[in-house]
Amino acid sequence: MPYQDQISSVSLIADHIRETANEAISSLETFHNETTPSPARKSAWTTVYQLNRVFTFIELPAAATLTKDICNIIKGLSEPFHEEDEDRLEAIIYSLSLLERYIDFICNKPFDLPQLLFTPINDLRQTAHMPYFPESSFFDVNHRKVRENFDSSHRLDNYEIVKTSRRLRQMFQMGMIEIIRKTNIPGGLSMMLRATKRFDKQCGSPNAPNMWWIAAGAIEGFHDGGLVLSPERIKLFTKLDLQMRELGQVNHNINYKMREKAEQLSFDLLYLVSLSDADEPLTKQLKKHFGLPDTGLTERNLTQEFLLLKGLKEDDYQSLFSTILEDILGLQTDLIAEDYEPESNELTHLLHQLKQLHSLFSVLEFENIEISLKEAVERVELTVNKNVALPDSDRQFISGVLSKIESILNDQSGGRPGAKTSLNRMKLSKEQLDSCKNGRKQIHQVINQLENYSLKDHDPELLSSMPASLERAANEMVTLDNQDMVDLINELINLADKYFLKEPATLQALELLADILCSIEFYLETMEKQHTPSSKIYEFADENLARLKAHLHL
């Protein structure tokens, strides 16, 4: 058959593909029922391999990847069939059945959507304990393209970057906590977006200059561009958090060790931007700058098509904990098998994995695990700095920490986030709900006043109503029985009278005040959703208040 084009080729041989897939399923069913070695497994492998060659030839990359994975898994099945392979065999048969529906989909569409097979590919890989297939695998764009006319006047020097990045990382984590806890996802995304925009404006990234800019666009896509949060995408946030951590180090040379990871992270996030349908300036700028084609393909389209193909069914927390357990299993295996010689890739990988786990559990607020992981990271960092092999005592300590995490997660069976969310539910009276709404309204009004103030030559007259608005917000907070927040707002009223209403404010003072106000708004928004806000929200606001008072010498 002469090669014509992708879709025509599929249509012409669709019946043959279906027959071949059914032949493979039949061979696998025969293999399942045989009690002695038989040619059925080999026959199934040969049939699927034929499909793989066809998909490779007619350039259906996702279907080719899926059939290649199936071939690899079939090779590893026990012969004769053993019940321990039951899950893998069922997953293979289901994947082949889904592949038939995928071919039907292509025959009825004028295009291929390889993204529709990402979930089936990764579901199959999870069953076979294989690494996940990256979403951006079929994405092709120059994510390193340099920005033109970028205003670098707001970039800080290295010393200020260290201080500012640590504070902005707190803001980012504060938002991520609420996303992982499922208590206030829109508010959490807003805080993360605010942090990444500030990173881009003030700190930059030696590892990947476009990273914070692209990250802000991706988060904007989750906020109002139709992007769906999933465990693997949440893990991208933890990788961003690691990059923020590196900026907080005094020795900036360490950034260059993270360059490859930062570039890959930028690429993965830019793929998400390409799927976003956010109608915001930032998203439009990114799509225009990187030449992302306007194909009309968005996350919402993909979700709808996937629902038609398979039906979307996902538990974010359970899957997130499942991927953590898989990572821990790999690390435990390496701790037994690897030598961890000085300057080895294995030692570097171990340090990176432990840092990532520590960052993730600090956000998840598992205090005991966080402390243990911190010590594990410090031990490996000391080994790297001394340029020696990993001592057996440290190897045993790390293995013990990982076993402890496994035990906790398995005991809770993925229930911690759900239970935590349940525990964080709070029953508010109608009066208290009204107080949340009214308090948020007053705080938001002050934030808007600050924005106008910044745009109009810092005229103190524009902030004349700020104390009254803050006082009304404090009164509403009394109803919510949070004296700490009441005291904090009263401190802001005092600062407004002493400083902001008397002289033009500095940029740093405005940023600190805005961060405090956004934290209070975020706190009230979370309460309005009838969840107990994370203690980190108040802590962040209180720390920024102390910084503001120090800056003003008050």
Beta strands, then each sheet from edge to edge (+ up, - down):
end
